[in-house]
Amino acid sequence: MQPSEFIYKKMASLEQNGAGRFKGTASKLEPARPMPQTVMHELTNILNIIEGHADQLLVKHGEDPALRPRLRMIFESAKRAATLIREAAPPAQDPAHPQNPPS
């Protein structure tokens, strides 16, 4: 088994068994320790770059049967990871309506 195949299968397994437990619950997936907003932003940027490059490579080399599955895996994995980061993010606060107004 190729390392990339192992990673893809492991991610799919985690997605089905782990993240699926949180779907339909009242609360979002919460990390054990809150991730700073700047870190979440940077991770999202990196994943968007990976997703964009994979998409461009799919357009350019998508007809190649040896490359297409691997490029799709990269594209879909980056997309799923970005979704997980968004789900773990705390809700954005509206500066005009703070939850804890100063006293």
C-alpha positions as CSV (number, residue, x, y, z in Angstrom):
1,M,0.0,0.0,0.0
2,Q,1.3,3.4,-1.0
3,P,1.8,5.9,1.9
4,S,-0.8,8.3,0.3
5,E,-3.3,5.5,0.1
6,F,-2.8,4.7,3.8
7,I,-3.2,8.4,4.8
8,Y,-6.4,8.7,2.6
9,K,-7.9,5.5,4.2
10,K,-7.0,6.7,7.7
11,M,-8.5,10.1,7.1
12,A,-11.7,8.6,5.8
13,S,-11.9,6.3,8.8
14,L,-11.4,9.2,11.2
15,E,-14.0,11.2,9.4
16,Q,-16.6,8.4,9.6
17,N,-15.8,7.3,13.2
18,G,-14.7,10.5,14.9
19,A,-16.2,13.6,13.3
20,G,-19.5,11.9,12.6
21,R,-20.1,11.8,16.4
22,F,-20.4,15.5,16.4
23,K,-22.8,16.0,13.5
24,G,-26.3,17.0,14.6
25,T,-25.3,17.9,18.1
26,A,-26.1,21.2,19.7
27,S,-22.5,22.3,20.0
28,K,-19.7,22.4,17.5
29,L,-16.6,20.3,17.5
30,E,-14.4,21.8,20.2
31,P,-10.7,21.3,20.5
32,A,-9.3,20.3,23.9
33,R,-7.5,23.7,24.0
34,P,-8.9,26.6,22.0
35,M,-6.8,27.3,18.9
36,P,-5.8,31.0,18.6
37,Q,-7.7,32.8,15.8
38,T,-4.5,33.7,14.0
39,V,-3.4,30.0,13.9
40,M,-6.8,29.0,12.5
41,H,-6.6,31.8,9.9
42,E,-3.1,30.7,8.8
43,L,-4.1,27.0,8.6
44,T,-7.1,28.0,6.5
45,N,-4.8,30.0,4.2
46,I,-2.4,27.1,3.8
47,L,-5.2,24.7,3.1
48,N,-6.8,27.1,0.5
49,I,-3.4,27.3,-1.3
50,I,-3.1,23.5,-1.3
51,E,-6.7,23.1,-2.6
52,G,-6.2,25.8,-5.3
53,H,-3.0,24.2,-6.6
54,A,-4.6,20.7,-6.6
55,D,-7.5,22.2,-8.5
56,Q,-5.2,23.8,-11.1
57,L,-3.2,20.5,-11.5
58,L,-6.5,18.6,-11.9
59,V,-7.4,21.0,-14.8
60,K,-4.0,20.6,-16.3
61,H,-3.4,16.9,-15.7
62,G,-6.8,15.5,-14.8
63,E,-7.0,13.2,-17.8
64,D,-3.9,11.3,-16.6
65,P,-5.3,8.1,-14.9
66,A,-2.2,7.8,-12.7
67,L,-2.4,11.4,-11.4
68,R,-6.2,12.1,-11.2
69,P,-7.0,10.0,-8.1
70,R,-4.0,11.4,-6.2
71,L,-4.8,15.0,-7.1
72,R,-8.5,14.4,-6.1
73,M,-7.3,13.0,-2.8
74,I,-5.2,16.2,-2.1
75,F,-8.0,18.5,-3.2
76,E,-10.7,16.7,-1.1
77,S,-8.4,16.3,1.9
78,A,-7.6,20.0,2.0
79,K,-11.3,20.8,1.6
80,R,-12.3,18.5,4.5
81,A,-9.5,19.9,6.7
82,A,-10.6,23.5,6.1
83,T,-14.2,22.5,6.9
84,L,-13.1,21.0,10.2
85,I,-11.2,24.1,11.1
86,R,-14.2,26.3,10.3
87,E,-16.4,24.0,12.5
88,A,-14.0,24.2,15.4
89,A,-13.8,28.0,15.2
90,P,-15.7,30.0,17.8
91,P,-18.6,32.0,16.4
92,A,-17.6,35.4,15.2
93,Q,-18.6,38.2,17.5
94,D,-20.3,41.3,16.1
95,P,-18.4,44.3,17.5
96,A,-21.7,46.3,17.5
97,H,-23.3,43.7,19.8
98,P,-20.8,42.4,22.3
99,Q,-21.9,39.4,24.4
100,N,-20.3,40.8,27.5
101,P,-20.8,44.6,27.5
102,P,-18.4,46.6,29.6
103,S,-19.8,47.5,33.1
